Structures are given as structure tokens and as C-alpha cells.
């Protein structure tokens, strides 16, 4: 979502860090570019004005102009102010009560139902036992969708008979949670295409009846400034405790994500980064600011890795790398592990300094490079994967045919892997001639 904004901001700041001392005029030029970048990203103009004003006050008033590290200090100030811009309100996700009730509200199409399932999965990680409640009696497919999502993550869904009022559905869901010994209830309420008084009155009645500990407004981040107006309207009618920003992985300009908390004072508590039920992240302003400015987000990357990588497997792989015994079988396994962590472009942006390579990585996925690599390795026999030296011309032709690729593709992969093995030997200190420098799978072939 922030690709264009990120590129523009990095360019503006790069002009400062790329030179030695900077003048006040240099800072003003960078701030003009930052202001234009934010406005083009659909950030609220009052937010932009205040943000740039604070930047200039700190950058020019901090006695850094002319110093050797002025550029780096301005970048630090921009990062701090961006974090402050995103940090409104209490972002703690509260779960208390017997059961704890979480009310999800928002317009139709904002992603409430999917977010309910994602949130339930997050709550399971906290050691709790959630129950999903289909509290949208107007859209028949909503309850079916929630039930399907519930089955996919092994979480029960409460459905009331047709004709039951929304308030009675909510109360029935809480009673069901007590019977089923479920300590958290997530209410997926009805939405509308636009805000209307009937919708607000109905949701207000549900809120008064069940007294939720959290009332989360689900907002489509791709709707721009309209998302801010929606948040203001809901906050005026309900005791909204926080926001869930969905479709943060989309191709919109991202202004809503940067404006909404500053304008409404409501904290963003979660962000949706994809369609799958595991694509919901706890919102960390410093991490998002780091991604936008190209500084990476190592903490989120580590958290994702911990979810998909087995610790014993990781230690085993570490030992193989240390001893330069890494094979094509291991490479295939690592490729699959990385893909489980999310879109490759997202992952690249989390690695400091790799943000500029994210687009190239995404293009590689679009071209089918990863699928082609996986197909080539899968077309090999176990012996060929462990020891690519046996891949003569006839074997390579067979692999190309079996993988639906061509001979140059196979040759390219084998060559790249050989270069990678050579580098691993050098890094492990086992380089040089002789049998000691060979990976275990290649010994005894002579």
C-alpha cells in the first residue's frame, strides 16, 4: 500500500543523507517533497500541515544544520514524528469479563467477517477459547461465510434461528459461550453500504445490551479519506475502543492509515495484511514507520518466522549451513518455509535495506520464478537433489521435461546453486581442495 509513498520519502531523505553538511534550504526542499508525497498519498491535509510543521521546527531548531550528521538526524526526526502520528490512543487489546465480549462494527464490505475469524485466531494464541457469533441477520451469506471460516480454524460459530433480532442473537451468543465454556465472544455484526441512523441505533442497542470490553471498528484502508469520515461517524454513535485496518496490503495510496488515528484519536489495534486467516498483525507504529521509511521490520519478520519454522529444524539447518552440507532438498524446504511467512515482497520490505528489492521480488513471483524453481527441484530424484554433480546432459533434459521448463532454466538453477555452495564453503572456513572441503553428500564419489 505504501510503495509510492515509501519511494518518495526515501528519495527525499536520501538527498539529505547522501551529502555531507546540509543547509536550511536543503531541509526545506526535502520537507516540500515530504509534504507533496503525503498529500498525494491522500493523507488528510490538516494532518500533513501539522506533521511537516513539527518536522521543520525540530529539524531547523535542533542546531543540526551544518553538522556532519545532519542528514541522519533529520531522518531520525522524521521517523520519530511518523511513529507519533500513528500512536494515538491506548492500543492495548483488553480481554476481561466472563466471557470477554468483542464487538466488531463497520460498513458492509470492509472485511468484518474475515477479520472476526482472523481475530479469533489471534486470541487462540493468547491461550483463550473464543466463540464466533454470526450477528448479521440481513445477509444470509454472512453466517455461512463465518461458519466456513470457523471450521477452517477449528473455532465454533453460534447461529440463531432466522427472524431472531440482533440484540437477541448477541445475548444468545453469550449464553452459548458460557455453556460451551468459551471465555471470549466475538460478535460479527451487520453492516450497511453507507452510514444510516437505523444501523447506528441497532449497533448501539447491541452495545448497551452486551457491554463489550472492546468495540473494534473495521475500516477498509483502501477507501482513503472516506475511511476517516466513517470512523468519525461510528465514534460519535458508539464507544469505539479501537480500529482494525483491513486491506493494508492493497495498492491504494495509504493516506487513511496515516490519517485516521490523528483525526479521530482512535488507536489502530490490528492491521489486515492479506486474505488468509493468519494475515492479521498487532499494530506497532514504530514497525510500520520503519517499513514506510525503508528501515525494515525485523521484529515482525522474526515473529512470522517463529510461527512457521520448527526450532529443531532451524538448528539442524544452521548446522548444515555451518558445515557447508546444504543441498537442493534443503533449499526446497527453505523456499517453502519462506512462502508460508507471507508474500515475498512483504518479507523483503521487513529486511533493513532490502525495501528497494521488494518490487523485483514481487515481479519474480509474478513471472513464476519461484514456482519454476520448485518444479525443477521436485522433478529431480533424491540422489540428484543431494548431489547435483550427477546431473549430466540426459538427466537435465529429463528434469526439464518433467518440470515443464526448458534446459536453460535447469542449467541456470544448477549453476546458481553451485555458486551458493562455493560461497558457503568459503564462509564456513572449509574451502580449498580435497575431500574435507566437500559437503557430506558428495564424499566417496571419486
Residue pairs with C-beta under 8 A, 6 or more apart in sequence:
1 221
1 222
1 247
1 248
1 249
1 250
1 251
1 252
1 253
1 254
1 257
2 41
2 254
2 257
2 291
2 292
3 251
3 358
3 359
4 40
4 41
4 253
5 37
5 38
5 40
5 41
5 253
5 254
5 292
6 291
6 292
6 293
6 294
6 355
8 33
8 34
8 36
8 37
8 40
9 34
9 37
9 78
9 292
9 293
10 293
10 294
10 355
10 356
11 33
12 30
12 33
12 34
12 37
13 30
13 71
13 74
13 75
13 78
13 293
15 26
15 29
15 30
15 33
16 22
16 26
16 27
16 30
16 70
16 71
16 74
16 75
17 71
17 72
17 75
18 71
19 26
19 71
20 68
21 66
21 67
21 68
21 70
22 65
22 66
22 70
22 71
22 74
23 65
23 66
24 60
24 65
27 56
27 59
27 60
27 65
27 70
27 74
28 56
30 74
31 52
31 55
31 56
31 59
34 52
34 55
34 78
35 48
35 52
38 47
38 48
38 51
38 52
38 255
38 258
39 45
39 48
40 253
41 253
41 254
41 255
41 258
42 224
42 225
42 252
42 253
42 254
42 255
42 256
42 259
43 51
43 255
43 258
43 259
44 225
44 228
44 255
44 259
44 262
44 263
46 263
47 85
47 258
47 259
47 262
47 263
50 262
51 81
51 85
54 81
55 77
55 78
55 81
58 77
58 81
59 65
59 73
59 74
59 77
62 73
62 77
64 70
64 73
64 74
67 73
75 293
78 293
79 289
79 290
79 293
79 295
82 285
82 289
82 292
82 293
83 285
83 286
83 289
84 285
85 258
85 261
85 262
85 285
86 258
86 261
86 268
86 285
86 288
86 289
87 261
87 267
87 285
88 261
88 262
88 264
88 265
88 266
88 267
89 242
89 261
89 265
89 266
89 267
90 241
90 267
91 242
91 267
91 268
91 269
91 283
93 214
93 242
93 269
93 270
93 282
94 100
94 213
94 214
94 241
95 102
95 123
95 126
95 128
95 184
95 213
95 214
96 213
97 213
98 178
98 183
99 131
99 174
99 177
99 178
99 182
99 183
99 184
99 185
100 128
100 183
100 184
100 185
100 213
100 214
101 174
101 184
101 185
101 187
101 210
101 211
101 212
101 213
101 214
102 119
102 184
102 185
102 186
102 187
102 212
102 213
102 214
102 215
102 216
103 187
103 189
103 203
103 206
103 207
103 210
103 212
103 214
103 215
103 216
104 112
104 115
104 116
104 119
104 186
104 187
104 188
104 189
104 216
104 218
104 244
105 112
105 189
105 191
105 203
105 215
105 216
105 217
105 218
105 234
105 238
105 240
106 112
106 191
106 217
106 218
106 219
106 230
106 234
107 191
107 192
107 193
107 194
107 195
107 220
107 230
108 139
108 190
108 191
108 192
108 193
109 191
109 193
109 220
110 191
110 218
110 219
110 220
110 246
111 218
111 220
111 246
111 247
111 272
112 188
112 189
112 191
112 218
113 136
113 142
113 145
113 146
113 149
113 188
114 145
114 149
114 246
114 272
114 275
114 277
115 218
115 244
115 246
115 270
115 272
115 280
116 132
116 146
116 149
116 186
116 188
117 132
117 146
117 149
117 150
117 152
117 153
117 155
117 277
118 270
118 272
118 277
118 278
118 279
118 280
119 130
119 186
119 216
119 244
119 270
119 280
120 130
120 132
120 150
120 153
120 155
120 184
120 186
121 153
121 155
121 277
121 278
121 280
122 270
122 280
122 282
123 130
123 184
123 186
124 130
124 153
124 155
128 183
128 184
129 181
129 182
129 183
129 184
130 155
130 182
130 183
130 184
130 185
130 186
131 155
131 156
131 157
131 158
131 173
131 176
131 177
131 180
131 182
131 184
131 185
131 186
132 146
132 149
132 150
132 155
132 156
132 157
132 158
132 186
132 188
133 157
133 158
133 169
133 170
133 173
133 176
133 185
133 186
133 187
133 188
134 142
134 143
134 146
134 147
134 157
134 158
134 159
134 160
134 169
134 188
135 166
135 169
135 170
135 173
135 187
135 188
135 189
135 190
135 206
136 142
136 143
136 188
136 189
136 190
136 191
137 160
137 162
137 163
137 164
137 165
137 166
137 169
137 190
138 190
139 190
142 188
142 190
143 157
143 159
146 157
146 188
147 157
147 159
149 277
150 156
150 157
152 277
153 277
156 180
156 182
158 172
158 173
158 176
158 177
160 168
160 169
160 172
160 173
164 172
166 189
166 190
166 202
166 205
166 206
167 205
167 206
167 209
170 187
170 206
170 209
170 210
171 209
171 210
173 185
173 187
174 185
174 210
176 182
177 183
177 184
177 185
185 210
187 206
187 210
187 212
189 203
189 206
190 199
190 202
191 199
192 199
195 230
195 233
195 234
200 233
200 234
200 237
200 238
203 237
203 238
204 237
204 238
207 215
207 238
207 239
214 241
214 242
215 238
215 239
215 240
215 241
215 242
216 240
216 241
216 242
216 243
216 244
216 269
216 270
217 230
217 231
217 234
217 235
217 240
217 242
217 243
217 244
217 266
218 243
218 244
218 246
219 227
219 230
219 231
219 243
219 244
219 245
219 246
219 256
219 260
220 227
220 246
220 247
221 227
221 245
221 246
221 247
221 248
221 250
221 252
221 254
221 256
221 257
221 271
222 247
222 250
222 251
222 252
222 256
223 230
223 252
223 256
224 252
224 253
224 255
224 256
225 255
225 256
225 259
226 256
227 256
227 260
228 256
228 259
228 260
228 263
228 264
231 240
231 243
231 260
231 263
231 264
231 266
232 263
232 264
234 240
235 264
235 266
240 266
241 266
241 267
241 269
242 266
242 267
242 268
242 269
242 270
243 260
243 261
243 266
243 267
243 268
243 269
243 270
244 268
244 269
244 270
244 271
244 272
244 280
245 256
245 257
245 260
245 268
245 270
245 271
245 272
245 283
246 271
246 272
247 272
248 257
248 271
248 272
248 273
249 272
249 273
249 274
249 279
249 343
249 346
257 268
257 271
257 288
260 266
260 268
261 267
261 268
267 283
268 283
269 282
269 283
270 280
270 281
270 282
270 283
271 280
271 281
271 283
271 288
272 279
272 280
273 279
273 280
273 281
273 342
273 346
274 342
274 343
278 307
279 342
281 300
284 299
284 300
287 297
287 299
287 300
288 297
289 295
290 296
290 297
291 297
291 349
291 350
291 355
294 349
294 352
294 353
294 355
294 356
295 352
296 349
296 350
296 351
296 352
296 353
296 354
296 355
297 349
297 350
298 350
298 351
298 352
300 350
301 341
301 347
301 350
301 351
304 341
304 342
304 347
305 341
307 341
308 337
308 340
308 341
309 337
317 326
317 330
317 333
317 334
320 326
320 327
320 330
321 424
321 428
322 428
323 428
323 430
323 439
323 440
324 421
324 424
324 425
324 428
324 430
324 437
324 439
325 439
325 440
325 441
326 420
326 421
326 424
326 439
327 385
327 386
327 387
327 439
327 441
328 377
328 380
328 384
328 385
328 386
328 388
328 417
329 377
329 382
329 385
329 386
331 377
331 417
332 374
332 377
332 378
332 385
335 370
335 373
335 374
336 374
338 344
338 347
339 370
341 347
343 362
343 365
344 361
344 362
344 364
344 365
344 370
345 358
345 359
345 361
345 362
345 365
346 358
347 361
348 354
348 355
348 357
348 358
348 361
349 355
349 358
364 370
372 403
372 405
372 409
373 413
375 403
375 404
375 405
376 399
376 400
376 403
376 405
376 409
376 410
376 413
377 385
377 413
378 403
379 398
379 399
379 400
379 402
379 403
380 391
380 399
383 390
384 390
384 391
384 395
384 399
386 441
387 441
387 442
387 445
388 414
388 417
388 418
389 442
389 445
391 399
391 410
391 414
396 407
396 410
396 411
396 414
397 407
399 410
400 406
400 407
400 409
400 410
403 409
403 410
421 439
422 431
425 431
425 437
430 436
430 437
431 437
435 443
435 446
